[in-house]
């Protein structure tokens, strides 16, 4: 697994290698190359692996364990146990090459260069089912399927994606996704290692790991600019041109989509990426991908399959959510096409499906319609997906449209909510986004619950998890090693924050006219010398001062 910034990425890299070696569900097998037949093999059990005494740290990073413990999720459970290495070896001995496995689904994806009689596989006592999930010889109608149109435009305002959801109130209050790990699953990240809007992300070592599950290699900066555009919506920043929704978050960049064809094996790549994101400790999966019909029509899904329990990728996405990950997925761009409905895995009952509205908050002509096949409200929410600023070339910022871009708007703002209320679970976040949205009293099949208001969502979460102090304000921890959280008894509508040195100099000042919630995170002492500082809080109803002791290790 490749991390761009060795200085701060070594811990992630070490965890990655350790988990890979211990899990026996390795991804570093043969590349796609000349392999043209792919088989998804289901196993009846985990074999001898179930008798091994796995500890949580054998299978998951500390961050992943803490995420599950916060949500009250058992660690580990049977789905965390790797696929049986013995079973994999037995199949490989028949001439099949392993591409990837899914411990969650207890499956393996094998491939061959020529057709093989699957009867030999079905005769194995530990094999329960075999599905052919990729075949050659059919001309793809999905060539460059993730291509998107770029246009030049000045309206709506470049920051409308953030302002539409009241996102600046969170960002200005210090909550921009810090300490939140987002896994971006996509078809490629061409130029993401170069474009100017991601300079800050790269300079602060914010891209922690990259991996290509299609070719089983580290390099992801090719194949498609689709993931690059998505990442620029999440973390891009150029003044007056582009404003990311989670500029402070950390990122995993995973290529799980083969842009040159469309086959169900890509669902296996998606599951492998999601499992790896889980094991590393991702808080959010942002996926602007989906599956409905394939190059081989005999493999197509039906509208009736959108029931949250049928497609491979939807079941994997729901399992990811059951591990405490917030799974955010595009609803799809199908309403003005033959399919019209949402796509998999947006139909998952625990997946946050995102539709697209324009800058005036009107539903787009392409945003896929719900409900799910079993009658659940879908999409869940909407955000701006028309004329969204994106960057895919080195210096030029353009506009593009699609639920591919409304998805990272919402996943990024969700990261800011998680940053603001660390105790909130992914289920809490979804509930707050639903209840804060403009259609929450009358959800429908186009808007779902509608466009959320982040200030309302934040208040909902803080009412549940943030204490109401007896004093007007409290500040802590004190002493601190850098970060200070201010908690208010009542939300200040207007706030000026000053940090003052012992000599009386104002070393930091911030005016926040649209303050959100009842807490404020200050990080400005991180790079200051050890000593005593004063934090002065100026509100409409008075002034308070806190004496802070800064200690350095």
Secondary structure, DSSP 8 states (H G I E B T S, - for coil): -B-S-HHHHHHHHHHHHHHHHHHS----S--STT--EEEEEEESS-GGGGGS---HHHHS-HHHHHHHHHTT--SS-GGGS---HHHHHHHHTTT-EEEEEETTTTEEEEEESS---THHHHTSTTEEEEEEEE-SSS--S-TTTT----B----S-TTHHHHTTTHHHHHHTT-SSTT-EEEEEES--TTTTT-GGGHHHHHTT-EEEEEETTTTBS--SSS-SHHHHHHHHHH-EETTTEE-S-TT-EEEEEE---TT---THHHHHHHHHHHHHHHHT-SEEEE---BS--SSGGG---GGGTTTTSSHHHHHHHHHHHTT-EEEEE--S-TTSSS-B--BTTT-TTSEEEEEE-TTS-B-SSS-B---TTS---S-EEEE-SSEEEE-SSS-EEEE-SHHHHHHHHHHHHHHHHHH-TT--HHHHHHHHHHHSTTTTS-BTTTBT----HHHHHHHHHHHHS---SSSEEEESSSBSS-EEEEESS--SSEEEEEEETTS-EEEEEEETT--SSEEEE-TTTTS-SEEEEEEEEETTEEEEEEEEE---
